[in-house]
Amino acid sequence: PRSRPPTAMQPPKSRYPRDPVRYTFAQAFGERGPDQDSVVQDADIISAVQFNHSGEMIATGDKGGRIVLLHRIDPRFMRKKHRGLRRQRDTRTQHHSAHRAAQGAGGAGNRYSHASPGYPEDGLDYDDDENDGEDSDDPDRSNDPNSQDPNDPDAAASAGLADPPEFRFWTQFQSHEPEFDYLKSMEIEEKINQIRWVRQVNSAHRIIATNDKTVKLWRVQETETRAVAEFSSDAFLPHLDSGAGASAAQAHARGKISVDMRLPLIEKAGPLVMAHPRRIFTNAHAYHINSVSINSDQETFISADDLRVNLWHLNHGGVGFNIIDIKPGNMEELSEVITAAEFHPSHCNLLMHSSSKGVVKLVDLRVSALCEGWAKEFEEPEDPTTRDSFFSEIITSISDVKFSPDGRYILTRDYMNLKLWDINMEREPVLCVPVHEHLRSRLCDLYENDCVFDKFQCAFSHDGGSIITGSYNGLFESYATRDGTCAAIEASVDFISGVSGRLHYSAQALAASLIAGSSVQELVDPTRRIMHLHADPENQVSAVASGPALYIYHA
């Protein structure tokens, strides 16, 4: 990787680690064993992966229009979640106590002296049978910050012995169906292009999913179902020989109650997960939608196609507002298209969009309703050695853009490189990682097989200290944002089990072994390309899609 220019503004050394995140395998879903059918259906190939804001859920979409949700169940994560709920309970209890004390000082006749419905006096009760190390009866242990319980999984995690995360299947539903546009005589695929989670505010989860033309808002919730277990004739006649039973017997003798009446007994039948479409946003894009992004206010979102970006409100389906339009009056003058767009993680008025020319533009929505200009433009000077190449425009097209968790940096991925930009410096990136530099001599073969048009995604780790992306033949790479140091792993069962014999390779040697020595036919295998991935926003966990399989890694 090229080193940063001396004038570049470097990240604070205390914030970002020197080495990249070195992931280890945790779980695999959809991996086909040697005894299973090796033919992969095109509809089963994963086309979108996304964690929710807490890292508790993973959503995957495939080319068949289906969405599969996984939820995390490992004890360490659940213990952390319960501690967060307990802190909320304690905060509410303290607020309620202060409220009662303030109202009590105002006089005994104050009508607000009773318990507030929003802050129950008894608080909330959460099951936490395991010892989490926070509540201890030993005063010596509770006062010693350096003491650790060897049986505490959280203490083991701090010592590098953390158990891997465990996810389980939660639900699956059909999000999109194939359609046909009769006006344009064009078939609309059901493939899920992107998935985004709306921040959770109650027990229900909300998901935005899009195909080429239609965006849908889904509400997914788990409810407790009840069913009739049996019918009983003595449910209302408990005792016929005494008390109320005697009067019931007398009433029966008079013919007022029939013993043939059978009342149902209702019992719990277990949880049931239901997915309902809440809003449908359609008829606003003439070209294929390539990205959606939810605003930090959690009320609006954008959808972008090749020439336009539209702004929507989550509670008003069918009514969108065009905020960016780069369509020229004469289509013959078209020189670039929009490839991706994303909102700033904390400033609701800022968004960025990338183009096929390798340019990233930062837009301020406060300037005008229709954003014809931009606040900042990030573009690297052209390399004179590759400027006249036939593939220069193809390989410089940006396939994905991401803001860092703090919003300070911008990460872009084109076919050849990963680039890290400081939002305060537009002239050149602070870091450039040549991911596919060893494929430059094979661009002609890759062009013939359309591999050069593959769109690889990228992501930041939850702390912003590492960036991750994918490559061919199952190669999953992690780079340090400080100096571009690389760590790589192969997303396959053979690599994990050691059958492939590549466990001792370094990142560079692994890349050379997997890619440089592969034939073009091996490179175009859709079941071996790592194009879709995402990192947990709260933990060092990443989800990587390879064909129909989903691999989960942790550090």
C-alpha positions in Angstrom: 0.0 0.0 0.0 1.1 3.5 -0.7 2.1 5.5 2.3 0.2 8.6 3.3 1.4 11.9 1.9 3.4 14.0 4.5 0.7 16.6 4.4 -2.2 14.3 5.0 -4.1 14.5 8.3 -3.5 11.2 10.0 -5.9 9.6 12.4 -5.0 10.0 16.1 -2.6 7.1 17.0 -4.3 6.5 20.3 -7.7 5.8 18.7 -6.8 3.3 16.0 -4.8 0.1 16.5 -1.6 -0.5 14.5 -2.6 -3.9 13.3 -5.8 -4.9 11.4 -8.5 -7.0 12.9 -7.5 -10.6 12.6 -10.7 -12.5 12.3 -11.3 -16.2 13.2 -14.1 -18.4 12.0 -17.3 -18.5 14.1 -20.2 -20.0 12.0 -21.3 -20.9 8.5 -24.8 -21.0 7.1 -25.7 -22.5 3.7 -22.3 -24.2 3.2 -22.7 -27.3 1.0 -20.9 -30.4 2.1 -19.1 -32.9 -0.2 -22.1 -35.2 0.0 -24.6 -32.5 -1.1 -25.5 -31.4 -4.6 -22.8 -29.1 -5.9 -25.1 -27.4 -8.3 -26.1 -24.0 -6.8 -29.3 -22.4 -7.9 -29.0 -18.8 -9.0 -31.9 -17.8 -6.8 -30.0 -19.0 -3.7 -27.0 -16.7 -4.2 -26.8 -14.0 -1.5 -26.9 -10.5 -2.9 -27.2 -8.4 0.3 -25.9 -8.6 4.0 -26.6 -6.2 6.8 -26.3 -6.1 10.6 -28.8 -4.1 12.6 -27.6 -1.3 14.9 -27.1 -3.5 18.0 -25.5 -6.4 16.2 -28.2 -8.7 17.5 -29.7 -9.4 14.0 -28.3 -10.2 10.6 -30.4 -9.8 7.4 -29.5 -11.5 4.1 -31.2 -11.1 0.8 -30.8 -13.3 -2.2 -31.4 -13.2 -5.9 -34.7 -15.0 -5.4 -36.2 -12.0 -3.5 -36.1 -13.7 -0.1 -34.9 -12.2 3.1 -33.5 -14.4 5.9 -33.1 -13.1 9.4 -30.6 -14.5 11.9 -30.5 -13.6 15.6 -27.7 -13.8 18.1 -28.2 -16.1 21.1 -24.8 -16.7 22.7 -24.8 -16.2 26.5 -22.2 -13.4 26.5 -24.2 -11.2 24.2 -27.4 -11.8 26.0 -25.7 -11.0 29.3 -24.5 -7.7 27.9 -28.0 -7.0 26.6 -29.6 -7.7 30.0 -27.0 -5.4 31.7 -28.0 -2.6 29.3 -31.7 -3.2 30.2 -30.9 -3.2 33.9 -29.1 0.1 33.5 -32.2 1.5 31.9 -34.3 0.1 34.7 -32.0 1.7 37.4 -32.1 5.0 35.5 -35.9 5.0 35.5 -36.0 4.0 39.1 -33.7 6.9 40.1 -35.7 9.3 38.0 -38.9 8.1 39.6 -37.5 8.4 43.1 -36.3 12.0 42.4 -39.7 12.8 41.0 -41.5 11.5 44.0 -39.2 13.3 46.4 -39.7 16.6 44.5 -43.5 16.1 44.5 -43.5 15.1 48.1 -41.8 18.3 49.0 -44.7 20.2 47.4 -47.3 18.9 49.8 -49.3 15.9 50.6 -52.2 17.0 48.5 -50.3 17.0 45.2 -52.0 14.9 42.6 -48.7 13.8 41.1 -47.5 12.1 44.3 -48.4 8.7 43.0 -46.2 6.5 40.9 -45.9 7.6 37.3 -47.1 5.2 34.7 -43.9 5.7 32.7 -41.6 4.8 35.6 -43.0 1.8 37.5 -42.1 1.7 41.1 -41.1 -1.9 41.1 -38.9 -1.4 38.0 -38.5 -4.1 35.4 -37.5 -7.7 36.0 -35.0 -9.4 33.6 -33.8 -12.9 33.8 -30.1 -13.1 34.5 -29.4 -16.4 36.2 -25.7 -16.4 35.4 -23.2 -14.4 37.4 -22.1 -11.5 35.2 -19.5 -10.2 37.6 -21.2 -6.9 38.3 -23.1 -7.9 41.5 -20.9 -9.7 44.0 -21.5 -10.4 47.7 -17.7 -10.4 48.3 -16.7 -6.8 49.4 -13.1 -7.5 48.6 -13.9 -8.5 45.0 -16.3 -5.7 44.5 -13.8 -3.1 45.6 -10.9 -4.5 43.6 -11.0 -3.3 40.0 -8.2 -5.7 38.9 -9.9 -8.8 40.2 -11.4 -11.2 37.6 -13.4 -14.2 38.0 -11.9 -17.1 35.9 -15.3 -18.5 35.3 -16.7 -15.2 34.0 -16.9 -15.3 30.2 -16.5 -11.5 30.0 -13.2 -11.7 31.9 -12.1 -14.4 29.5 -13.1 -12.2 26.6 -10.8 -9.4 27.9 -8.0 -11.9 28.1 -8.5 -13.0 24.5 -10.4 -16.1 25.2 -13.9 -15.0 24.1 -16.3 -17.6 22.8 -17.4 -17.1 19.2 -20.8 -15.5 18.6 -23.6 -17.8 17.9 -26.5 -17.0 15.5 -29.6 -19.0 14.8 -32.2 -18.8 12.1 -35.1 -16.5 13.1 -37.4 -16.2 10.1 -37.6 -16.0 6.3 -40.1 -14.2 4.1 -40.5 -13.3 0.4 -39.9 -9.6 0.0 -40.1 -9.1 -3.8 -41.6 -11.0 -6.7 -40.6 -10.9 -10.4 -42.5 -8.2 -12.3 -42.8 -7.0 -15.9 -42.9 -3.4 -17.1 -45.3 -3.5 -20.0 -44.6 0.1 -21.0 -40.9 -0.5 -21.4 -41.2 -4.3 -22.2 -38.7 -5.0 -19.5 -38.6 -7.7 -16.9 -37.9 -6.6 -13.3 -36.0 -9.1 -11.3 -36.8 -10.0 -7.7 -33.2 -9.8 -6.7 -32.6 -7.9 -3.4 -30.1 -5.2 -4.1 -29.7 -3.7 -0.6 -31.1 -4.1 2.9 -31.1 -1.4 5.6 -32.3 -1.6 9.2 -34.4 1.2 10.8 -33.3 1.8 14.4 -35.4 -0.3 16.8 -37.8 1.7 19.1 -40.0 -1.2 20.4 -40.2 -5.0 20.1 -40.7 -4.9 16.4 -37.9 -4.6 13.8 -38.2 -2.5 10.6 -36.3 -3.3 7.5 -36.0 -1.5 4.2 -35.3 -3.7 1.2 -35.1 -2.8 -2.5 -34.8 -4.5 -5.9 -34.2 -2.7 -9.1 -37.4 -0.6 -9.0 -39.3 -1.0 -5.7 -38.4 -0.2 -2.1 -40.4 -1.9 0.6 -40.6 -1.2 4.4 -41.1 -4.4 6.4 -42.2 -4.8 10.0 -41.0 -8.0 11.6 -42.2 -9.0 15.1 -42.2 -12.0 17.3 -45.5 -12.6 19.1 -46.7 -15.3 21.5 -49.4 -17.4 20.0 -52.2 -19.2 21.8 -54.2 -22.2 20.7 -57.0 -24.3 22.1 -55.5 -27.3 23.9 -58.7 -29.1 24.8 -62.4 -28.6 25.7 -63.5 -29.1 29.3 -67.1 -29.6 30.6 -66.2 -29.0 34.3 -64.3 -25.8 33.8 -67.1 -23.7 35.3 -68.3 -26.4 37.8 -65.2 -27.0 40.0 -67.0 -28.5 43.0 -70.5 -29.8 43.0 -70.6 -30.9 46.6 -70.0 -27.6 48.5 -70.3 -23.9 48.3 -70.7 -22.4 44.9 -70.7 -25.9 43.4 -73.8 -26.8 45.4 -75.7 -23.8 44.1 -74.6 -24.7 40.6 -75.9 -28.3 41.1 -79.2 -26.8 42.2 -79.3 -24.6 39.2 -78.5 -27.6 37.0 -81.4 -29.5 38.6 -83.7 -26.6 37.6 -82.4 -26.9 34.0 -80.6 -23.6 34.0 -77.1 -25.0 33.3 -76.3 -27.7 30.8 -73.3 -30.0 31.6 -72.9 -30.6 27.9 -71.5 -27.1 27.5 -67.7 -27.4 26.8 -65.4 -24.5 27.3 -62.0 -24.3 25.5 -58.8 -24.3 27.5 -56.3 -21.9 25.9 -52.5 -22.6 26.2 -49.4 -21.0 24.8 -48.4 -22.4 21.5 -45.0 -20.8 21.2 -43.6 -17.7 19.5 -44.4 -16.9 16.0 -42.5 -14.4 13.8 -44.6 -12.4 11.4 -43.4 -10.1 8.6 -45.8 -7.4 7.2 -45.2 -4.8 4.5 -45.8 -1.4 6.0 -45.0 0.9 3.1 -44.2 0.5 -0.6 -42.2 3.1 -2.4 -42.4 2.8 -6.1 -42.8 4.5 -9.5 -40.0 7.0 -8.8 -37.0 5.5 -10.6 -36.6 5.1 -14.3 -33.3 3.3 -13.9 -32.1 0.5 -11.6 -31.8 1.4 -7.9 -28.2 0.8 -6.7 -28.4 2.0 -3.1 -30.6 3.0 -0.2 -29.6 4.8 3.0 -31.5 5.8 6.1 -31.0 9.2 7.6 -29.7 9.7 11.1 -33.1 11.1 12.1 -34.6 7.7 11.4 -37.5 9.4 9.6 -36.3 9.8 6.1 -34.2 7.8 3.6 -32.8 8.1 0.1 -32.8 5.8 -2.9 -30.4 6.3 -5.7 -30.3 5.1 -9.3 -27.9 5.9 -12.2 -29.1 9.5 -12.6 -31.3 10.5 -9.7 -31.4 10.4 -5.9 -34.9 10.6 -4.2 -35.7 11.5 -0.6 -38.6 9.6 1.1 -40.3 9.7 4.4 -40.8 6.4 6.2 -44.4 7.2 7.2 -45.5 8.5 3.8 -45.2 5.8 1.1 -45.6 6.7 -2.5 -44.6 10.4 -2.1 -40.9 11.0 -2.9 -38.9 14.2 -3.6 -36.1 14.4 -6.1 -33.0 16.0 -4.5 -30.2 15.1 -7.1 -30.6 14.9 -10.8 -27.6 14.6 -13.1 -29.5 13.6 -16.3 -28.4 15.9 -19.1 -30.8 17.5 -21.6 -29.2 15.4 -24.4 -28.4 11.9 -23.3 -25.5 11.8 -25.8 -23.7 14.2 -23.4 -23.9 11.8 -20.5 -20.4 11.3 -19.2 -21.0 9.7 -15.7 -23.6 8.0 -13.6 -24.3 7.7 -9.9 -22.9 4.4 -8.4 -23.7 4.7 -4.7 -25.1 7.1 -2.1 -25.1 7.3 1.7 -26.2 9.6 4.5 -23.8 10.9 7.1 -24.0 8.8 10.4 -24.7 11.8 12.6 -25.5 14.9 10.5 -28.9 14.5 8.9 -28.2 17.3 6.3 -25.1 15.7 4.8 -25.0 12.9 2.2 -22.5 11.7 -0.3 -22.7 10.0 -3.7 -20.1 8.5 -5.9 -19.8 8.4 -9.6 -18.4 6.2 -12.4 -15.5 8.6 -12.8 -14.1 7.8 -9.3 -15.4 11.0 -7.8 -17.1 11.4 -4.4 -19.3 14.4 -3.8 -20.5 15.6 -0.4 -23.8 17.4 -0.6 -25.5 19.7 2.0 -29.3 19.5 1.9 -29.6 22.9 3.6 -28.2 24.8 0.5 -31.1 24.2 -1.8 -34.0 21.8 -2.4 -32.5 20.4 -5.6 -28.8 19.9 -5.0 -27.3 20.9 -8.3 -23.9 21.6 -6.7 -21.8 20.1 -3.9 -20.1 21.2 -0.7 -16.9 19.1 -1.3 -15.5 17.0 -4.1 -13.0 14.2 -3.5 -11.1 13.2 -6.6 -7.6 11.8 -6.9 -5.4 13.2 -9.7 -5.2 10.9 -12.6 -2.2 8.6 -13.0 -0.5 9.5 -16.3 0.7 5.9 -16.8 -2.9 4.5 -16.8 -4.8 7.5 -18.1 -4.9 6.4 -21.7 -5.7 2.8 -20.9 -8.8 1.2 -22.4 -9.8 0.0 -18.9 -9.1 3.2 -17.0 -12.7 4.4 -16.9 -14.0 0.9 -15.9 -11.6 0.2 -13.1 -11.9 3.7 -11.6 -15.7 3.4 -11.2 -16.6 3.4 -7.5 -18.7 0.5 -6.5 -19.3 1.3 -2.8 -18.8 4.2 -0.4 -19.0 4.2 3.4 -18.6 6.8 6.2 -16.5 5.9 9.2 -18.5 5.4 12.4 -17.6 8.9 13.6 -18.2 10.4 10.2 -14.7 11.8 9.9 -13.5 9.5 7.1 -14.9 8.2 3.8 -14.0 4.8 2.4 -14.4 4.1 -1.3 -13.9 0.8 -3.2 -13.3 0.6 -7.0 -12.2 -2.5 -8.9 -8.5 -2.1 -8.1 -8.2 -0.1 -4.9 -9.5 0.8 -1.5 -9.2 4.5 -0.7 -9.6 6.2 2.6 -10.4 10.0 2.5 -10.3 12.6 5.3 -13.5 14.6 5.0 -11.4 17.7 5.6 -9.0 17.1 2.8 -10.2 16.8 -0.8 -7.1 16.7 -2.9 -5.9 13.1 -2.3 -6.7 10.1 0.0 -4.8 9.5 3.2 -4.5 5.8 2.4 -4.7 3.8 -0.9 -4.7 0.0 -0.7 -4.1 -1.8 -4.1 -6.4 -4.8 -3.5 -6.2 -6.1 -7.1 -3.0 -4.8 -8.4 -1.8 -8.3 -9.2 -4.7 -8.6 -11.7 -3.7 -5.6 -13.8 -2.0 -7.8 -16.3 -5.1 -10.0 -16.7 -7.7 -7.2 -17.3 -8.2 -8.3 -20.9 -9.3 -11.8 -19.8 -11.4 -10.4 -17.0 -13.1 -8.0 -19.5 -14.0 -10.8 -21.8 -15.7 -12.7 -18.9 -17.3 -9.5 -17.5 -15.4 -9.9 -14.2 -14.0 -6.4 -14.5 -17.6 -5.1 -13.9 -17.9 -6.8 -10.5 -19.0 -4.5 -7.7 -17.2 -5.3 -4.4 -18.4 -3.8 -1.2 -16.4 -2.4 1.7 -17.0 -1.7 5.4 -15.4 -0.2 8.5 -15.0 -2.2 11.7 -17.1 -1.0 14.7 -14.2 1.1 16.0 -13.1 2.5 12.7 -9.6 1.0 13.1 -9.9 -1.5 10.3 -11.5 -1.7 6.8 -12.7 -4.9 5.2 -13.4 -5.9 1.7 -13.6 -9.1 -0.5 -12.0 -10.5 -3.6 -12.0 -13.6 -5.8 -11.8 -17.2 -4.7 -13.3 -16.6 -1.3 -10.6 -14.1 -0.2 -11.7 -11.9 2.7 -9.3 -9.1 3.7 -8.9 -6.7 6.6 -6.7 -3.6 6.5 -5.5 -1.3 9.2 -6.6 2.3 8.6 -3.2 3.6 9.9 -0.8 2.0 7.4 -2.8 -0.5 5.3 -1.3 -3.6 7.0 -3.3 -6.6 5.8 -4.7 -9.7 7.3 -6.6 -12.2 5.0 -8.6 -15.4 5.4 -10.3 -17.7 2.9 -14.1 -18.0 3.4 -14.4 -21.8 2.9 -14.8 -24.9 5.0 -11.6 -26.3 3.5 -9.6 -23.4 4.7 -11.2 -23.4 8.2 -10.6 -27.1 8.7 -7.1 -27.0 7.3 -7.7 -29.3 4.3 -6.6 -26.6 1.9 -3.2 -26.4 3.5 -3.1 -22.5 3.3 -3.3 -21.8 7.0 0.4 -20.9 7.2 0.3 -18.4 4.4 0.6 -14.7 5.0 -2.0 -12.3 3.6 0.1 -11.5 0.5 1.0 -15.1 -0.1 -2.6 -16.2 0.3 -3.8 -13.7 -2.2 -1.1 -14.8 -4.6 -2.0 -18.4 -4.2 -5.7 -17.9 -4.5 -5.9 -15.3 -7.3 -2.7 -15.0 -9.3 -2.5 -18.7 -9.9 -6.2 -19.1 -10.8 -7.6 -19.4 -14.3 -10.2 -16.9 -15.6 -12.8 -19.6 -15.3 -12.1 -20.0 -11.6 -12.2 -16.2 -11.1 -15.7 -15.9 -12.5 -17.2 -18.6 -10.3 -20.1 -16.7 -8.6 -20.0 -19.1 -5.6 -16.4 -18.0 -4.8 -16.5 -14.2 -5.0 -16.7 -12.2 -1.8 -18.7 -9.2 -3.0 -21.2 -8.6 -0.1 -20.1 -8.2 3.5 -20.8 -6.1 6.5 -19.3 -5.4 10.0 -21.2 -5.4 13.3 -21.6 -1.7 14.4 -21.0 -2.7 18.1 -18.7 -5.7 18.2 -15.7 -7.2 16.3 -17.9 -9.5 14.2 -18.3 -9.6 10.4 -20.6 -11.4 8.1 -19.3 -12.4 4.6 -21.4 -13.8 1.8 -19.9 -16.3 -0.7 -22.4 -17.6 -3.2 -25.3 -19.2 -1.2 -23.2 -19.4 2.0 -22.8 -16.9 4.8 -19.7 -16.9 7.0 -19.5 -15.2 10.4 -16.1 -14.2 11.8 -15.1 -12.6 15.1 -12.0 -11.2 16.7 
